[in-house]
Amino acid sequence: MSKELRYKSTRDSSLSVRASEAILKGLSNEGGLFVPERVPSLPMPAAAFASLSYRECAYEIMRLFFDDFSEEELKHCIESAYDDKFDTAEIAPVREASGAWYLELFHGATIAFKDMALSILPHLMTTAARKHGVEDTIVILTATSGDTGKAALAGFADVEGTKIIVFYPKDGVSPVQKLQMVTQRGDNTFVIGVDGNFDDCQGAVKKMFNDGELKKRLSDGHFRFSSANSINIGRLVPQIVYYVYAYSRLIKNGVIKEGEEINFTVPTGNFGNILAGYYAKRMGLPVKMLICASNENRVLFDFFRSGTYDKNRKFILTSSPSMDILVSSNLERLIYHICDDNAEKTAELMKLLSTEGKYDISEGMREKLKDFAGYATSQRETGEMIDTLFKESGYIIDPHTAVAAHAYRQYRADSKDETPTVIVSTASPYKFASSVVRALEGKTDDKEDKALIDRLEELSKTKIPPAVDGLFSLPILHRKTTSPEGMVLAVEEILGL
Ligand SMILES: *Cc1c(COP(=O)(O)O)cnc(C)c1O
């Protein structure tokens, strides 16, 4: 038996908890993020995963990180998550189009990649709660830029012992994203529109998590907060799985041979997805470059080029709303690792981020970022990429995936690197039908969303996914809106505090 794996806080070196506790808490008390104290190695050569199913891959990876779950508990979580909620038994198929491999992470309940982690998180959380004899109701408090919200609602709806409250920027999500959320069923679900952007929502949620007085009143009412945002390690670890799985599928399809390296290009917002790729690389997966693709909110692009993270800039609404983010929360974990797991230094930089809105990293830290390449894709380039790929191959991608596809083309032109590359495909084009049809046909003729979705079905020759079909006839169940300042009050009202 190897030594147990403990999780440390990125901001307090004295803290150390087991996986189940980190999953229950979400965020550490002083605002830090939980990180594994060491990164386990792959339990077998990466190529050996080629003979495993998605669920089997998931078990082999997750058991290393969640080592205080029993085999039975973990397998139960995995089987409850990756079942026929997904519309393909492969769960995460890989397909080739025009010289790159697309890892399709949109075959789950809400047709976006957050399903990969949020379909398992509720099971991990309720299992962890049972382990710790927690009797309080778990209140999931989430800020969403669109996809997290619905995926979390779908995951937690009617899960016993939980309530879920989702805040979304009222004018910052796509019509389909919004409709998916406001039609959510389940007595324990609450969905609230905020007059502000995603960072306003996320900022207020973080504040509530750090509010000691509020926490006290919660516990008096037999509630406890937890987070379904990508800061929870119960979201991060399940995302490592599909990097390993993608590699093993390229082996299986004969694209690469054992030990050969591949690149991943990841459309990035909060930095959760690509961070999972970084952990996969550190586990020993043969990954050469992690290409971080930003949209016009190019704060990460600037960070990788200059070593300065600076959120003091205009927030831009784009056709890839789930990446419209100026504070990429999960970057804190990478910062922690590249300063040699130094919590004091990380806390200092994060303090600067909150007081000055910016920080610089040292030359030594920059050295450790050489496996990353940052690229940014403009609005125009995003639309052109969708159209170009369709003309070349007949394959239609969504705007988030297009940001990554374009970043990869730029990277390849700059670097002349011909390493086989997987583009992490994070949403179905059906979720962003209006942007996609406009990119393909230059116009939408002011068609309603439903008509655009039908048009997309004609163009792509793929069937409308069940998650979208029928959405337009569901009753609206959530109409509440608030200002960012009113978010605390909304929570107090819901919980009767
Ligand atoms: C959330 C999301 C992203 C960004 O992922 P991060 O883990 O926040 O970097 C990209 N594309 C889609 C469709 C998403 O929903």
The ligand as an SDF file (V2000), in Angstrom:
LIG
                    3D

 15 15  0  0  0  0  0  0  0  0999 V2000
  -16.5070   26.0790  -18.7000 C   0  0  0  0  0  0  0  0  0  0  0  0
  -16.2550   25.9850  -20.1520 C   0  0  0  0  0  0  0  0  0  0  0  0
  -14.9910   26.2560  -20.6940 C   0  0  0  0  0  0  0  0  0  0  0  0
  -13.8340   26.7140  -19.8500 C   0  0  0  0  0  0  0  0  0  0  0  0
  -13.3480   25.7020  -19.0080 O   0  0  0  0  0  0  0  0  0  0  0  0
  -12.4730   26.0700  -17.7240 P   0  0  0  0  0  0  0  0  0  0  0  0
  -12.2740   24.8050  -17.0080 O   0  0  0  0  0  0  0  0  0  0  0  0
  -13.2770   27.0830  -16.9590 O   0  0  0  0  0  0  0  0  0  0  0  0
  -11.1970   26.6710  -18.2480 O   0  0  0  0  0  0  0  0  0  0  0  0
  -14.8260   26.1110  -22.0590 C   0  0  0  0  0  0  0  0  0  0  0  0
  -15.8560   25.7430  -22.8570 N   0  0  0  0  0  0  0  0  0  0  0  0
  -17.0700   25.4740  -22.3750 C   0  0  0  0  0  0  0  0  0  0  0  0
  -18.1630   25.0950  -23.3080 C   0  0  0  0  0  0  0  0  0  0  0  0
  -17.3180   25.5700  -21.0060 C   0  0  0  0  0  0  0  0  0  0  0  0
  -18.5400   25.3020  -20.5320 O   0  0  0  0  0  0  0  0  0  0  0  0
  1  2  1  0
  2  3  1  0
  2 14  2  0
  3  4  1  0
  3 10  2  0
  4  5  1  0
  5  6  1  0
  6  7  2  0
  6  8  1  0
  6  9  1  0
 10 11  1  0
 11 12  2  0
 12 13  1  0
 12 14  1  0
 14 15  1  0
M  END
$$$$
